[in-house]
Amino acid sequence: MITGELKNKIDSLWDIFASGGLVNPLEVIEQITYLMFIHDLDDSDNTRAKESAILGLPYQSIFSDEVKIGERTIGGSQLKWSVFHDFPADRMYSIIQEWVFPFIKTLHSDKNSAYSKYMDDAIFKLPTPLVVSKVVDSLDEIYKRMNEIQTADVRGDVYEYLLSKIAQSGRNGQFRTPRHIIRMMVEMMDPSSDEVICDPACGTSGFLVAAGEYLKEKKKEEIFFDKQKKEHYMNHMFHGYDMDRTMLRIGAMNMMTHGIDNPFIEYRDSLSDQNPDKDKYSLVLANPPFKGSLDAESVSGDLLKVCKTKKTELLFLALFLRMLKIGGRCACIVPDGVLFGSSKAHKDIRRELVENQRLEAVISMPSGVFKPYAGVSTAILVFTKTEHGGTDHVWFYDMTADGFSLDDKRTPIAENDIPDIIERFKNLDKETERKQKENVQINHLSFRNRISLTTAMILVLINTKRLSM
């Protein structure tokens, strides 16, 4: 969560767009994303050139000596943010509109790539040279402040704050998963270099970007010094689906900016028959939409066989199980209703997870985690697809703090259970002797101060041989 000076600078940037006549929040975010992408292309190109030099590998800059745009050939250096941002307003506007924007639209040579598909209908909408000049100056200030803060999540926090300005919060709530929660889930799952990862409700690709960054950080040599693994990472590892083309466009740019050349980002209603994926992925990371119900006629029939419902949170769990390979793993966020709902559909999906698959962990998160956007109580479920059961032990953790205050301000605090959660999850064999007074339990031991929750969990999750659903 961003506060103070950086928040004020983003608000000022928003006001510049409003003064130029752009007031639709999605359009504003889209235009800001284009310009951030252009800025980041310059930075990432420089970084990759330095990395290649250190590794002794050849590297061809995208800003090569000459770049062909339409029938014209121009010096590629003029397309760099660090060059054109010092030009007079009129010239800067012409360069961005006539050269830079067409350049980024045709940047990917594969016309079937996610980037090419969703950039094809992109439109540059900044109206005047004065507005462009003010926006570029404002973004320079924002990047300067982000660099001064130097925290891993600052860029994600900026994006999250921008997305919070979308009025349709109910429809777009799934796009604003806090970045530190995403990172925690990725670290818990510890993806390997040969994973095939999917988020069927990907939004701006936050989970996919975090997984890619984690692999780049933790397994860089294993992936980037092996030609086959690098090719898999760049072209076959990451898959995301959504029903909002603007978000898909933002997500494709987000992935490319983070050095993933060709993710499979596709427009798709994941819960419908449009989605044929079955037994395909080794890892699912997701925060599917909670709110609203669907028309049962639009839902894939094989999902309704698992749990007949219109509730999206239950249908997505059934979908994850269908999409995963045997042995595939999932970490997903669900509302507490999934754990305690009394309908037949709720009981059916819980029975499926416990009796037919291997439910490994339930991490209860405080309701303030999603503030100021929502106050819903949620949990993280971790499970493995086995199709033959295996839920002998379930690890419960009652998270009481995530490093931020649980009010609307979400200011940083010292209390933070996340490092403890990651450490304990990676060493579950040591957790069986955990004392009941602690907030970590194995099997049917209670959460701290959560007697009603304990009772519900015992009844619906643990006693797999005596479930009375």
Secondary structure, 3 states (H helix, E strand, C coil): CCCHHHHHHHHHHHHHHHHCCCCCHHHHHHHHHHHHHHHHHHHHHHHHHHHHHHHCCCCCCCCCCEEEECCEEEEHHHHCHHHHCCCCHHHHHHHHHHHHHHHHHCCCCCCCCHHHHHHCCCCCCCCCHHHHHHHHHHHHHHHHHHHHHCCCCHHHHHHHHHHCCCCCHHHHHHHCCCHHHHHHHHHHHCCCCCCCEEECCCCCCHHHHHHHHHHHHHCHHHHHCCHHHHHHHHHCCEEEEECCHHHHHHHHHHHHHCCCCCCEEEECCCCCCCCCCCCCEEEEEECCCCCCECCHHHCCHHHHHHCCCCEHHHHHHHHHHHHEEEEEEEEEEEECHHHHCCCHHHHHHHHHHHHHCEEEEEEEECHHHHCCCCCCCEEEEEEECCCCCCCCCCEEEECCCEEECCCCCCCEEEEECHHHHHHHHCCHHHCCCCCCCCCEEECCCCCCCCHHHHHHHHHHHHCHHHCCC
